[in-house]
Amino acid sequence: MSRLRLLILSLITVTTLLLAGCAGVSPEDYAGQTPEFRIEEYFDGDVKAWGMFQSRSGEVKRRFTVDIEGTVDGDQITLDERFTYDDGETDRRVWEIERIDEHTYEGTAGDVVGVAEGKRYGNALNWQYTLALEVGDRTWNVQFDDWMYLNDENTLINTAEVSKFGFRVGTVTLFFRRDNTTGAGSSE
């Protein structure tokens, strides 16, 4: 075999391995992980969240808390989220989420462009959506690759990569704590 052919085969092999490594994690990789995360059970009632946005360099740009009131009616889930930012600004987002099947969810909200698509397996849920984000006097459509992991019955960890035109803008990190005196976790 000539040196050129060996070089080409080596380049093809390396490129294939690199592309396979870029594929990332899929929700199915968490099948069987416990505790099992069911969005319609976790968010049935009151949930509190604490979070931050970090720029792509890692600098914390904004911190916030979120009070969430969740209601469930069959396969329909409504999340009324009320944000309070560290600078005193407030905001509200109301998610309307539908459970499509055992693993698939779709959701809409006033500032979500189109439909958010989610896949749930084991203790993890991955949301993919575009958010119309107000930045000064402009609106940016940014993409969210949003992962939620149920740590225990009442604690949910969320990390989201935020990108624009395929480039990472930053990361959102949230910690959720469910009030287990209401909703699905209630012993009453």
N, C-alpha and C positions, 0 to 999 in steps of 0.2 A: 504494500500500500504506500502510495507516495506521501511525502511530508505534507503536501497541500491538503490531501484528503484527510489525513490524521488531524490537521489543524482545524479543518472545517467540521469534522465530527466532534472534536473537542469543544468547539465553540457552540455547536448545536446542543450538546449535552449540558454545558454550563448554562446556556440560555434557558433551556427547558427546566433545569433545576431552580434557577432564579425565579422564573415565572411561577412555578409550582409553589415556591416559598412565599410569593406575594399574594397567593390566593387568600390567605388569612383564615380566621376561624369562622365556622358557620354555626348557626343555632343548633343544628343536629349534633354537633360535637358535645353538647351538654345533656343529651338524652340520658336519663338514668341518674343524673345528679340530683341530690336532695339538699334541702327541702324543695319540693316541687312548687314552682312559681305559677300561680294562676292569677292573672291580672284582675279578673272579676271577683276573686275572693279577697285578695290583698287590699284592693282599693274600695271595698264595700264598707264605707264609714269614713271616719276622720283620719287623715294622715298629715304629718308635719315633715317638712324637708328643709335641709340646710345645704347651700351650694355656693359654687364660685365659678367664674369664667377666667381661664388663663389664656394669655396670648400664646402664639406658637413658640415664643422664647421661654415660656413658663411663668411669666410675670402675672400675678393675680391682678386682674383689671376690675373685677366686680364681685361682691359677695351679696348673698340674698337668702331670704327664708321664703318658704311657700306653705300656705295653709291650703289643704286639699280636702274638699268634700266630695266623696264618691258615692254614687248611687248606681244600683244594678237592677235592671228589669229584664230578666231572661238573658238573651245574648247581647243586650245593649248596656253599655257602661258609660256613665257621664262623670267626668272629672272636672270640678269647678276649682281651678287653681288661682290663688290670690298671692301675688308676689310682693314682697317688701325688700327693696334694695338698700345697701348700706348708705347710700346718699339720701334716703328718704323717699325716693320715687316708688310708686306702686304701679302694679299692672295686673291684668287678669286674663287668663286663657281658659276657655271651656272646651274640653275635648269631648267629642262624641265618638265612641269606639264600639265597633261591632265584632263579636267573636264569629268568625266565618266557619271554622271547624276546630278540631282538637288543638291544632298548632298555629292557626292563622288568624290574625286580627287586622282590621282596617280602621283608620281613624281620621277625623277631620277636626279642625279648629279654625277660628277666624283668621289667624295669621299663618296657617299652614297652606302652602300652595299645592292644590290637588289633594291626593289621599296618602296618608302615612300607611306604610305596610309593615306589619310585624310578624315575626315567627317566634314561637315559644317552644322550647324543649327543656325538660328537667328544671333546673333552677334559673334559667336564663331566658330573656326576651331581647330580641334585636329589632329595633325600629329603624326604618329608613324613610326620611321625609325631607322636604324643602320648606324652610321657614322664611317668611317675609319679615326681615329684621329692620327695625327703624334705627338708623345710624345718623344722628343729627337731623338734617332736613331731607335725607335720602332714604330709600328703602333698598336693602340688599337681599337678594334671594340666596340663602346659604343652605348647604346640604348638611343634614345631621345623620351620622351613623351612631345610633344611640343604643347602648347596651345596659340592661338592668339585670342584676344578680340578687336573688333572694339569699340572704346570709343566714337568717333564722326566721321564725314565724312572724316577727314584727319589724325586722330590719332589712332594708333593700338598699343596695349600692348601685349607683348609676354613673356611667361615664359616657360622654358623647364627643366624638371627633367632629369638629365643625370645619367645613371646607367651602371654598368658593372657586369656581372654574377648575376644580380638581386639586387645588392647593389648600393645605391645612391652614386655617385661620387661627384655631385655638381649640381648647378643650373645656367642656363643662363637666364638673363633678358634683354629684348630689348624693346625700345620705337621707333616706326616708325612714321615719319611725311611725309605725301604726299605733293608734290608740286602740288597744285590744279590749276596751270596755264597750265598744260598739262594733257593729258589722260582723263579718264572718269569724273573727277571732274571739268573739264575746263568749263568756261562760254564762251569761244571763239568759 
